[in-house]
Amino acid sequence: MNALRDDFFKYQAQTTPSPLAMEISHAEGSYIFDIHQKKYLDFVAGVSACSLGHRPPSVVAAVKEQLEKYWHVMVYGEYIQRPSVELTILLAANLPESLSCTYLTNSGTEAIEGAMKLAKRITGRSQFVAAKNAYHGSTQGAMSIMGFEERKSAYRPLLPGIEFITFNCDADLEKIGTQTAAVVLETIQGGAGFILPKNHYLKKVKKRCEEVGALLILDEIQPGLGRTGTLFGFETFGIVPDILVMGKGLGGGFPIGAFSTSPTLMKQLQTDPVLGHITTFGGHPVIASAALATLKRITEGDLMKKTLKKEQLFRQLLIHDHIQEIRGIGLMLALILPNAETANQLVLRCMEKGLILFWLLFEKKAVRITPPLTLSENEIREGCEIILSVLDEL
C-alpha cells in the first residue's frame, strides 16, 4: 500500500485517466529520483520549463536570498520590487526596442490572454487569426485560438470571430484582413509536431499584417529562452513581432509568463479603463528572482551556442529504422515514429529504463525531446543509447 499514491488519485484532480504517477523524492541537474531511489535522466525538463535543469545553484541562491527579504507584498504594478524591475530590464536589453516593455504574469496562457486583450485595445478590432493545430494554452481565450477542435468542442461557446489558417500555407494569408486585430502564431508549432516555418513564412505573415493594420503576436512559450540556439526563435527567422509572449523556460522551473511590446502600446492597458489587465501574483519577487538568475545564465554564457551542437549530436546518434524524421531545432526536437503505438511504447519503456520522454499534444506519432539546456554530451549519449535499445526491442 502507498498512502500518498492513493491520496494523489483520490484528492488531486487528474487531467487524464492514466497519469504516469511517478512519486518524486528529489531532483538534481539532469536527473529526477523517485522514492525508490531510481534515477531518471530527464529529456523533457518539465515540458521545456527547467531551462537549467533541476535546482541549479544560481537559481537556488537567488530564491533563498529573496525569501529572506520579502515575498508577496502587493498586487502587480503598484509597488516597486527590485527583482521584477531587474528582470524586465534584462529582457529589454536582449530584445529589440519595440519589445522593451514587459508585463509579467503567472503563466504562458495568462500572457496570451493579456496579449489578446492588448491587441483589441490597440486596433479596435476583435477578430483573431490563428493556425490549425496550434496550442496557446487552456484558458477560454487561449482555447478559442487553439486550432484543434477535438480539444475544445466540449467547452463551446468560446470567443467568436476566430479564423484559422494552415501554418506555412501562403494562400491562407488572404484570410488576414482589415477586421483582424492580430495574428497569433507559435514561432515553431509545438503540439502539432515541432513544425518550423518554411520559405520565409513568418516574414510573409508580418508583411500581410502590416498591409491590413493587424498585429503579429508570436508565442515563444516553448521555443524561447535559448532552446533554439537564439534567445527567442523569431531571431532565427528574421522578423520582430508586435507582441512577444513567453513563459515556461523563463522561470527556470518556477511558474511565470510574460508579454512584451513597446512602451507606447503597453500604455493602452493603463487607462480607459484603468487596470486593463490585472494579476495578483504576476511579477512575484521570488519567482522574478528565479527568472532573473535563469535569464542571466542563459544570456551571459555559451548555453545557446552549445544548443545547436547538442542538436547535431542528437541527430548523429538517433539513426534507426523506426525514426522517420527528427523535427525541430536546437533542443526542441521531436522524433517522428511509424505510428502512435510505437511512440507510446517508446515513452513508457524508456521510463522503465530510466529515461524520461513525453508525448506531444496533437501529433500522436511524435515523442518530445526538450531537455535542459545544461544537458551534457555524455548525458545525451546515455539517453540516446536507451532510446535505440527500446526501438530495437519494438
FENCORWO-V482340 format. One line per field, one symbol per residue. psi: psi as a letter, one per 40 degrees, with the letter a starting at -180 (. if undefined). burial: b if it has 9 or more other ideal C-beta (glycine too) atoms within 8 Angstrom, else e. Layout:
psi = ???
burial = ???
This chain:
psi = hhdddddddddhhieiegidfhhhdiihbeiihaeefhhhhhedffgedgdeahfhdddddddddddecibhdiihedihhddddddddddddeiidefehhhhaeiddddddddddddddddeieiihiiifiheieidddddehfgdddedeeiiahifhhhihhehddeeeehaeehdihhihdhhcdeffhiiiffdddddddddddefiihhhhfdddifedeeididdddefihidhhhiacedefeihiiihiaiddddededifiifdhihdehehdddddddddddddddeaedddddddddddddddghidehdihiaibfgihhhididddddddddddddefhhiiiiddgeeihhhgiidehiddddddddddddddddd.
burial = eeeebbbbeeeeeeeeeeeeeebbeebeebbbbbeeeeebbbbbbebbbbbbbbbbebbbbbbebbeeeeeeeeebeeeebebbbbbbebbbeebeeebbbbbbbbbbbbbbbbbbbbbbbbbebebbbbbbbbbbbebebbbbbbbbeebbeeeeebbeebbbbebbeeeebeebbeebbbbbbbbbbbbbbbbebeeebbbbbbebbeebebbbbbbbbbbbbbbbbbbbbbebbebebbbbbbbbbbbbbbebbbbbbbeebbebbeeeeeebbebebbbbbbbbbbbbbbbbbbbeeebbebbbebbebbeebbebebbeebbbbbbbbbbbbeeeebbbbbbebbbebbbbbbbbbbbebbbbbbbbbbbeeebbbbbbebbbbbbeeb
